[in-house]
Amino acid sequence: MKKHLLLSGLVLVLLAAMPPIAAAANIDSDTPPKEVSISIDGQPAELSIPLAVLNTTTYVAIREFSMAMGAASVAWDNGTAAVIAPGLNVTATVGDIYLVANGRYLFVPDSCLLINNNVMVPIRVLAKAFDAKVDWISQTYTVSITKGTGAITPGSVFYNDTDLYWMSRIISAEARGESLAGKIAVGGVIMNRIASPDFPDTVYDVIFDKHYGVQFTPAYSGAINNTPSEECIIAAKIVLDGGNTAGDSLYFSATTHCWAAKTRPYAMKIGNHNFYA
């Protein structure tokens, strides 16, 4: 809880210098910020709580936006906002780098924030929870929301059991002692390899790939068979839902004497791991 309060305080300091309503699009630095409006299904949404922008991400108050999208109630309890809507349950805890929607773990890179006693989350992430489409209309500085079914597909349907099983276990074997961001980064490397034409096309096949030699030692040492922690499972779900802290990285290592360090572009360091593109 202290960590959450400290984080919220830091963000409030950072946001203090920002205009209360700003655009979440590329704006020329010499151009004064303009007010952003929100429309839902083509109709203006009257939201009294100002938007906030952090690292080009537009945050919206979860209570106001959810009620505008048709939620039945939004409750607040000890740092967590809980949304109940037809076919949808959402929880967002201040300081967490994800929110949970129908059992889906949706990535929030800069965390759920507490600003002026309002829980704020990225508008795109919250719209995804409501199965809504988000468009930016630069000519009118409008965030246009188009409603869908009203509720994101549940995690019980969305997550592939086999992918979740192996993803959570490789994250556990490679990054059990790392932060949640570090765990997500390891999973991000797996997903980046799946997307690359140079690697296999499934979670399992990437983990057990030996085309150029063993890629992930735990896959053959037996460590991958250990039961993952709850946080490793959460990291796996975030990754399988599109969350990524590793950028375009295809390799990682705890040492700087590996093949990737000598031959691949350095990307970043998260915890004890160096990542390479």
Protein Blocks (a to p, Z undefined) as FASTA:
>chain_A
ZZmmmmmmmmmmmmmmpcfbdcfbdcdfklccddddddeehiacddfbdcddeehiacdd
fklmmmmnopabdcdeehiacdddehiacdddehiacdceehiacddfkopadeehiacd
dfklmmmmnopacdddfklopacdddfehpacdfklmpcfklmmmmmmmmmmmmmmpcfk
lmmmmmmmmmmmmmpmkbcfbfklmmmpcknopfblmlmnopmmpccdfklmmmmmmmmn
opafkljafbdcfbfkbfklmmpccfbdehjbccdZZ
